[in-house]
Structures are given as structure tokens and as C-alpha cells.
Amino acid sequence: MEILSYEWLMAHARNPADHLTQAFAGVIHTSRRNHSLETMEILGLAEDSFESLMESYFPGALQNAGMALPSGPAAPGCEAMRGEEFGDLLDLLLEYRSSPDKESEWLAFAIATACMGNDHLYQDMGLPNRQILSGLLEAYFPVLFARNSGNMKWKKFFYKQLCDRSGVRACRAPSCAVCGDYLKCFGPEEGPAN
């Protein structure tokens, strides 16, 4: 079993049925797969914060792996623009979290990390479906969750929030319902991402 793979983490999980545990395991696994472990801070978290997350959700996993954590810049291997996107997404999520606890902070880092992936957000988080992701967002970021009243796909929704903050209007139609990209932005997230 590969060290820090989804399977490895879930074998060490305090509560494998917990959706937050599954999300953390999925993002750690996919971020390791997409980036070199030697050149990144996992999830963009500082080492002590990552170790705290691991001990809270996957006790003994790091010790059993016999590994030292890497240090380096957040959002590694990405151009400066991707790092800026990561920071903007993280700021958005941290602003809208329901409480300033460590779980919501860790989840914000995990979501921002997963947004750098190429699939639907729930897939980049290693979750089996969008409903689980929506449940986590509703629980930890309820105001932001409620703003997605049109059931827009989550990554597209987050980026739209960033565009709205910056005054960028990508969809010039007066109503999203008449936008040519409507079907790509709304509806079920089944199959490959567009």
C-alpha cells in the first residue's frame, strides 16, 4: 500500500465513515499524485498544522510511514498565477466559514487545493459524489453554500465569486439562463469535467 495514498490514510482513519475524513484523505492523495511530495507543503498548510490534521484524523499514519514532512511554498509547481488563484480561493473560503475552528480552516485549504485539479471538485477531493461535497459546504460554509441557489457546479461557482469580487463579467448575457455556457455551468456533475 502506497504511503499517504487514500487507502493508507483510511486504514489509519479515526472515523473512516466521516465525510470530512474522506475529503482530507482524498485531497492529500490527489495532491500527492499531482505534485512531487519533495517540493510541496501538503495542502498548502504549514508543517505543524498538517501534522495536527493528520493526528486528528489519521492518528499514527505519519509515524507508521516513517517520513519527514517536506517544506516549501504553497501551491508548488504552479506558476505564480495558480498560486494567486489558490490564495484568492482560500481567502474566499476562510471569509465565509461558519466558525474560526481548525477543521473549517483545514477544509478551506483542502478545497482550495482541490480547485487546482482538472476534474469536478468532488472528484478532485476524492469524494464519491457531489452531494457529500455539498453537505460539507453547507455545514462549514453555510452562507457561501446558500449563495449557490442555481446549483452551479462548485468550482465554477467559486471562480464566479472571485470574478464578481473583481468586477469581471465573463458571461455577458443579462441572465445566465440565456448564456451559451449554461449547460456547462449548471446541472449534474456526472462524467468528465468540461
Number of C-alpha atoms within 10 A of each C-alpha: 8 10 15 20 18 20 15 17 27 21 15 19 22 17 14 16 10 11 15 21 21 23 26 27 28 27 29 23 23 21 25 18 12 12 15 14 16 13 15 21 22 29 24 25 20 16 16 10 14 17 16 14 18 21 17 14 23 23 18 16 20 18 10 10 12 10 10 10 16 15 16 15 15 19 26 19 14 13 9 11 9 14 19 13 18 23 18 16 24 20 15 19 23 20 14 17 21 17 13 12 10 12 14 22 19 21 25 25 25 25 26 27 28 27 23 20 17 12 17 22 25 25 24 22 27 20 20 13 15 18 11 16 22 17 15 18 23 16 14 24 22 16 14 20 19 12 12 14 8 12 15 20 20 22 21 16 19 20 16 17 18 17 13 12 10 9 9 12 10 9 14 10 11 8 9 15 11 11 13 11 11 14 12 14 20 17 12 12 20 10 9 9 12 9
